[in-house]
Amino acid sequence: MQHAKNLAESIVHDPQMQMPTHPRISEDYLKIWHNRQTLIIFGGLSDVVLRGNSVANLLPQLLPLLTGKYTISQIAERVQGFRPNAVEDALSLLYMQGLLEEGTITGSNLTRDMLRDFAAQLKLYSRYIDQTRISHNRYEVLSRLQSSSVLLFGEGDAARQMLHELMTLGLGQVTLVALDEAAARWGAINSPYTRVNIIAPDIQALNAGDDAAKAEFVELADNMEDQNLILLATSNAWLGLTRTLNQLGVEHQLPFLRARLSQEVVEVGPTVFPNQSGSYECIHLQGLLNLDDISMPKNNKPGMGFLSAEEQIGASQTAMFVLANLTKFIPIKTGETMYRLAQDTLLWEPQAIHRLAGCPGCFNAQNYDCTRDLMLGPNHAENWPVMYHINTNDRMYNLFPKGHQMHYSPRNMKTVEGAYKEYHSRERIELPKVDALPQAFMQSFTDILRGTYQAPQKEKFTLEDVTMLLGLAAGRQVLDANTSGWRVGLRLTPSAGGLASQTLYLVNFQIDGLAQGIYHYNPNNALEVLRRGDFRSQLDQVIFGSEALSESKVVAAIIETTAFGRVESKYLNKSYRYTLYDAGAMLYSLQMISQMIGLELWQAPNFYDDELTDLLNIFTITEPALYVTYLVAEDNQN
């Protein structure tokens, strides 16, 4: 189990990756021995396959001890024929695979009867603890639910089914506002572990959203203090009430979720998180809902009590979304998204909801002066930088995957080792190795930074200069980390997470010893031939301002593209911002090194994107170009 040993050494000092003190594996997992050395475990976030001699010899002893009753040291004492370190390494591997939880019972609001009655739910929670690790074990999930309270505005049989499922999951308290004439049906939904408080505000006034609604706000304020979520679950649209409850949530700093649950229309979300996410006013401005419609439902009588497939799916999914909001046991997926159920496929179709600058319902963010020059509405998106910034901010409800799911994931560990693009089917030109740095690289960094150091003029530029420039800026060396067994690719130019999003292309015009053409730089000190020929005029046509170099001796051009998806696998919606940082770091490296070898770097951030990516034959979406630089000989420039 060398992999287990490497993981154990990697996470020992990571506070996010601390092992359970009393490890427990869910009894609800299905464990199948494929053969003596292969164990397959089903039932969690993903299937887990364990192989090797230790699987055959160690796991048959180890798994029965993972009941939550024993500490790690006690478990190691009970396993025969293995050193304690080997047992701890195996436990680390099981933990990293998402199979272990904390075995000690937590939560002072849980009773023995409650644990018995919620046994099935606790098994479910134990299987998915690893999805967020907000809760250390199944008991924390149930304890969080028991401590939670929902203010529910409900109407219809699907809403009642949804409430029943929330009680079944373990919700502790509901403050109910019945919007239909079915008090007996609402009263029939009960649980000994859920406290129900029924209130009756003026619904027509709340739906109208006028001054009368403000008076009802005062009436509802007494019920806001202990709430964790405002939930509107109805079979009719109730758009006026949606606007009112959106405002109520913002004023009282409470999340608000809307669910329309009918046979014809099933739509859930988004959840409005005050001062963090967009609101239903943003949806109104985007034209997805008309909140100006304050008409009351024409048919507010209770139904027959039978749910369609669409209503049942909507009720169950809404209950799971509420579970996510209250416990963060699973990721909150409704923060920026509305989900609509397709009638023909019964599949959920997500609709992105963007927070709009200046939205009257939610945009009271600090230090944004957007009334000066920003127009609002679905037909106005002039200020893209603000749109980008406010929709990629870190938000407290966002749950970022834990270390074992991202930082230590096999994919990202392999990326840190490699993290470069390679053309396998193209001619490869090995670049000469440079044994010693020239005298220019021994100069004071301050002199180079100030431009006081002048590199000696050269009559021609060779492949050695290419090695010096591209190799130092973007080349890699692979070292084995002493502590973890990782193979790490080291580079002079930093990048987010060591993922090396920067990819360089060389367009050669006058480098001695290299044919004209377009090349991809392989960081293993090689050029890969993409196209041969003189592309100077074709490149100039897509670069703004390139005519300024018409009389200069332009040796070559370097184009940087970014591997956005590579960084996204680890940093999610922050990845675009990080790739821009990476691009700036690479540009600075190119600037400094080119100066030391006697070249000036002319930068061009303005170009026709599609024409440039066509020239390189790359895909704009997965590998956009960020800038073009021309290498200009200093002695011949104007």
N, C-alpha and C positions, 0 to 999 in steps of 0.2 A: 504493500500500500504506500508506494512512494508519493503518489498524489496526495494522500491523506497527510503524510508527514509534511509535505511542502505547505499545504493549506494551514496546518496547525501552527507552523512556525511563522506564517505570514500574518495571522490574525491575533496572535497572542497579545500584542500591544495595541490592538485596535479597539477603542472603547465601544464602538458600534457593534462589535462582533463578539461580545462576551457570552460564553457558554452558559446554559442553564445550570444552576447549582444541583438540581435534582432532575436529570434528564428523563424525559418521557416521550415515547413514540405512540402515536394514536393507534388504538386498538381497531380503528375503523379502516386502516390501510389493508389492502389485499396484497399479500406477500406470496410470490410464486417463485419456486426454485426451478430455473430453466435447466440447469445442470448443477453439479456439485460446486462449481466455482462461479456461478452466475445467479444472482438474485434480482428479480424485478419487483418493484413496489409500485402499485397502482393506487389511485384515489386522492392524490394531492394536486398541487398546481400543475405538475407535469409528471410523467412516468419517470422513475429513477431506476437505472440499471447499474448494479455493482458487480464488479468482476475481480478475480484474482485469488491467490492462495489464501489470503487472510479472510476472504469472504467465506471460503469453505471451512476454515479452521476457527476463526474468531467469532464471526457473526452468530453461529448457532448458540454460543454461550452468551453473547452480549445482548442480543435482542430481548430474551425473556427477562433480563434485569432492568430494562428501560420502562419501568412502571411509575416512576416519579417518587418512589419510596427511598431510593438510595442516592447518596452523593456520588460524585465522580470517583473519589478515592475509595469509597465502599464498593463501587462497581468493579474498580480495578483489582481490589483484593479478592473478589469472588470469581474472576476470570482466571482459569488455570492455564499455565503454559505460555503466558504472554507478559512482557514487562508492562508496568503502568504507563510508560510513554506510548507504547503501541496501542493500548486501550484508549488513551486520551486522543491519539491521532485518529483513530477510527470514529470516536465520538465527534470530533471536529468535522470529519467528512460527512457524517450523517446530518450534523447541524447545518453545514453549508448546502446540503441537498434539500434543506427545508423540512426535515423529517422529525426534528426534536422540538419540544416545548418545555417550559418550566413545569415541574410536577407538583410543586407545593400549591395548596389552595389559597387563593387571595380573594379579598373582597369581604368586608365585614357585613355587607347587606345580604349575604347568601346564607341560606339555612340548609340543613340536611334534607328536608323535604323538597326544597327547591331544586337541589342538585339531583335528586332522584327523579323528579317530574320533568326536568329539562335534560335528561340523560341523552336523548337523541340529538338535541340541538348542540349539546356540549361536544359530542363526537364530531359533528359537522364543523364546529368552530376549530377544533383541534387540527383538522386536516388542512385548514387554510390560514393558520396563524402566520405562516411564513410570508404571506403575500405582502404584509406591511410591517409586521413585528411591532406595531404600536402597542399591542397587548402581548404579554409574555406567555400567556396560556389561555385556554378555553374559559377559565373562570373569570379572568379579567374582562373578557368580552361580555359575558352575562352580567357581571357587576356593573359595567358601564351602561348597559341597557336598562338595568333596574334603577339606575340613578338618573335616567333621562326622562324628559317630559316633552310631549308634542302637543301643540295647539292645532287641532284638526278641524278644518271646515269641510264637512263631508256631505255628499249627496249621491244616492244611487247604490245599487247592489254591489257593484264592483268596489266602491269605496268601503263598504262594510266588509267585503271579503279581504280587502287590503288591511283594514284595522284588525280583523281576526288573525291574519298572518303576522302582524306586528306583535300582537299579544303572544302568539305561539313562539315567536323568536325570543321573547323575554322583556318587552317594553314595560317600564315601570309605571308610567303615568300618562294619561291622556286628558286634555281639556277639550271637550267636544262641543262644536257648534253645528247642530244638524240643520242642513239647508233644505231638507225635504220634509214631508209630512209622514214620517215613518219612525216615530219615537219608540214604538214597541220593538221594531226590528233593531234599532240601535241598542236598546236596552238588553236585547237578547245576547249581545256580544259581550262576553265577560270572561274574566280570568281571575283566580284568587291572587295572582301576583301582579295585576295591573289595576291601579287606582283610576277611576273614571270620574271626572268632574264635568257636569253639563252646564253650559251657560247659554243665554239666548239674547244676543244683541239685536239691534234693528238691522236686519240683513239688507233691506231695500235701501236704507241710508248708506250702508257700507258699499253697496254695489254702485250707487250713484256717484260716490267719490267727491261730493260737494261739502259745504260747510256742515251739513248734518253728519257726514262721516267723521268729521273731526270730533264731534261730541261723542260719537261711539268709540273713538280712540281712547278718550278719557275713561270710558266704561271698561274697555278691554285692558287698560294699563295695569289694573290690579292683577290681571292674569298673566302678565308678561314676565314677571320677575324671575320665576323659576323655570321658564320654558327654554328648550334647546333648539326648537325648530318650529316654524310655522308651515303647515301643510294644507294645501287646497287640493282635495281629491273629489272630483265631481264627474257626472256623466254629461252635463251641459257645459257650455263654454265659460260662463261667469267672467267675462273679460273686464267688466267694471270692477268687480271684486278683486280680480287679479291685480289691477293697478293699486287698489286700496291696500291690499295686504303687502304688496311690494313696498309701498311707502311706510307701512307699519313696521316691517322688518328693518328697513333702513333706519328709522327713527329709534328703534329699540335695540339696534345692533344684533338682530337675530337672523339666521339664515331662513330663506323662504323658498319652498319648492311647490310647484304646481303640477298636477297630474290630471289630464282629461282622459276619462276611462269610459268609453262607450263602444257600442258595436261598430259604429261608423268611423269614429276617430279615437285613436289612442296615441297620446303624446305626453311625454314626461320630461320635465326639466324646462329650463335650467334651474339649478339652485343658486339663488342670489346670496352672495356673501358680502355684506355691507363693507364698503371701502376696499374691496378686493376684486370682485368679479363684476361683469356686466349685469344689467338688470332687465326687467321686462319692458322698461322704457326703451332700452337699446333694441330689443326685439321689435317693439312698435316702430321705431325709427327705421329699422331694416326692412319693414314691410311684412314680417312674418306673422304678426298678430295685430289686430286692430283694437287697441285698448279703449278707443273712444266709444265703442259699442257698449252702452250701459243697459241694454234691454234685459229684463228679467226673463228667465226660462219660462216658456209657455206651458210646458208639461212638467210639473214638479211633483207628480204623484209617484209613489213607490212602484217598482217594477214587479215582475212575477217571481223574482228570486232566483231565476236561472241565468247563469252567465254564459255568454258566448266564449268561444276560444280566444277571441281578441281581448275581451274584458278580463278573462282569467290571467292571460299572459301579462296584461298591463298591471293588474293588481299585484301579482307576484313580483314583477320587476320593480314596481314602486316601493314595495316593502323592502326589497334589497337595497334600493337607492337610499331609503331612510336609514337602514342599518349602517350603510357606509357613512352617512352624514353624522350619525350619533356616536359611532364607535371608532371610525377609521380602521375597522377590522379589514375592510377591503378598500381599494382606492376609490376616491370620490370622482366619478366620471361625469357628473352633471354640473360641474363648476362653470364650464364654458360651452355646454352642449345641450341641445334639445333633441330628444329621441322620439321619432315617430315610427309607429308600427305599420309596415307595408301590408295592405290587405291581401295582396295576392300571394306573398311568400311567407307572411307572419315573421318577418325578420325586422330587426330594429335598424332604422336608417338615421344616423347621426347628422345633425345640422349644427355647424359651428356658430356660436354666438360671440361676436366681438364687442368688446367694451368700446363705446364711442366717446371720443373726447367731447366734453360739453353736454353729455346726456343729462337731462334734468332730473332723472330718477336716481342716478348713482354716482355721477362724476363730481364729487367734492374732494378729490384727491388734493394732497398738499402741493402748493407751489406751482400749480398749473394755471397759467393765465391764458385761457383759450377763448375768451370772448372778443379778443382784439382782431384776429384775422382768420378764424376757423369757422367754416360753415358746417351745418349739421344736416343729418338726414341720409336716407339710403342712396341718394345721388351725389353725395359729397364725401370724398375721401382724399382731399387734397394734402392733408398733413400726414403723410405716411410715416415719418419718423415717430411722431407721437403715437399713432395707431400701433406701430410695432412695439414701442417701449411699454405702453400701458397693458398690452396683451401678452407680454413675455416676462413681466415682473414676477419675482418669486412671491407666492401666495401661501398663507399659512395652511390652507386646506389642501394644497398640493402635497402628495406623499411621494417622495423620491425613493426609488428602490434602494434597499440596504446594500451594504458592501458586498455580500456574497452574491447578490443578484446583479450587480453592476461591476464594481471595482475588481472583484475576484472572479468574475464569471469567466469561463474558459474562452469565450469569444474575445473579451477585452484583454485578457492576459496574453492571448496570441497576438492581438493587435499591437500591444505595446512592444512585443518582441519584433514584429514585422513592420506594420504600419507604413506600407508603401505600395505604390502601384507598379505593375510590371506587365510588359507586353511579351508574351511567350513566343509569338509567331513572327516576330520582327527581327531583322538583322541587328546584331548587337556589336557595338564598338567598345572594347575595353579601353578605359582611359589610363594614361600612364600614372604610375604611383609617384608621389612626391615624398622623398626621403627626409628633406629638411626644408624648413620655412625660409623664404628669402629675407634679406636684411630689412625689408620694409615692414615685416611683421614684428620686428623687435623694437619698433619705435614706441615712444610714449603714447598711450591711448589718448591723453589730453591733447597732444599735438595733432593726432589724427582727427579727433573730434572737432578741434577748432579749425582744421584745414591748413595748419601751418606747415605740416609735413607734405612735401611734394614728391611723389614717386618718380623715379627716373623714366624719361621718355623711352619708348620702345618702337622699333620699326615694324614689328609684326607681333601678332598674338597667336599663341599656339595652343595645342591640346593640354600642355602643362598648365597654362593659364586657366583653361576651362576646369581642369581638376582643382586648381587652387580656389577658384571662385565657387563653383557648384559643390565641390566636395566639402569645403569648409562650411558653407552655408546650409547645405541640405544632406550631406553624406551621413552615413550611420556606421557605428561600430556596435557589435553585439557582445555583451558581457553577461556572464552568469552571476546573478545576485548571490552573495555569500550566504544569506540567511534563508532564502526561500526556494532556491532552485529555479527561479524565473530566469528566462533569457530576455534581457532588456536591451532595446535598441537605443543607443546614446547618440545625441546630436548636439552640435553647437547651438543651433537655434531652438529655443524652447517652443513648446506647444501645449495646448490644454490636455492634461492627463497623459502626456507623452504619446499622444495618438498621431502626431505628425500629419495634420490635415493639409499641409502645404505640399503641392505637387508642382514641379517646375518643367517647363518646356523650353527648348533652345531653338531659335530660328537663326541659322548661320548665314552670314553674308560674306565675311572676309577673314575667318579664322584659318590660319595657315595649317595645312595638313588635314583639314576636314572639309568634305564636300558640302556645297550649299544644300540646304534643306531644312526640314523640321524634325526635331529629335525630342524624345522624352528622356529626361534625366532619371536614371535608375540610381537610387542612393547607394547601391553597392558598387559605385565607381564605374558606371558604364552609361553609354548613350544608346538608345534604341531608335532605329530609323523608322520614321513614320512616312515622310514624303521627301523626295529629292527634287531639287530645283531652286530657282531664284524666286523667293516669295516677298521680296522687299516692297515692290509696288503694290502687291495685293494686300500686304499687311498695312502699308501706309494709308490705304483707302478706308480702312475701318477704324483708324486711330485719329482722334481729334487733335489738331495741332502738330501733326508729324511733319508738315511742310517746313517747320522751323529748322529741321535737320537736313534739308535738301542739299546743302553744301558741305555737310559734315561727313567725316569718315566714320560711318556706323559699322561697327565690327559684327554685332549680332543683336538679337533681341531675346529677352527672357520673359516668359509669360507664366504667371502663377495662377493656378486653379486651386480650388479648395474641395477636399473630400468631406463634404458636409455630413453625409450619412454616417461616416466613421465616428465622428464626434457625437452625433445624435444618439448613437447606441449607448452612450454613457451619460451624457449631460442633457438629454431631452431638449426642451424648448430653449435652453440657454446655449445650445450648440452654435446657432448662427452668430451670436455675439462673440463666442469664444473663437470661432474661425476667423473673425475679423481681427481679433487680437493676434492670432497666429500669423495672419497675413502681414500685419504691421511689423512683427518681430522678424519675419523673413525678409521683408523689404529693407529693414535696417541692417541686417547682416549683409545683404547684397550691396548696399550702399557703402558700408565700411570696407569690405573686402575689395570691391572694384576700385575704390580710391587707392588702396594700397598696391594694386598691380598696375596702376597707371591709366585707369579708365574712369570716365564720368558716367554716372547712371542717370539717364533721362527718363522720368517717370510719366506714365500716361494712364490715369484712372478712367478717362472718358473714351469710350469706344462703343461700337455696335456689337452687342453681346452675341447675337445669333450668328452674325457673319464671322466673328472671331472663333466661336466654338465650331462652326462649320469648317474653318480652315484647319483646326486641330483635330476635327472629326471626333468630338467628345459630346456628351449629353449635358445640356445646360442645367437641367434639373438636379442631376446627381453630382455634377462637377462644374460649377460655374466658374468663369474666369473673373479674377478680382482686379488685376492690373497688368499692364504691359510696361516693360522697361527696355530702353535701347542702351546698348553699351557703345559709348562714343569715345574715340581716341582724342585725348586732350590736345595734342599738338596740332591738329588740323581743324578744330572746331572754330566757328565764327564767334 
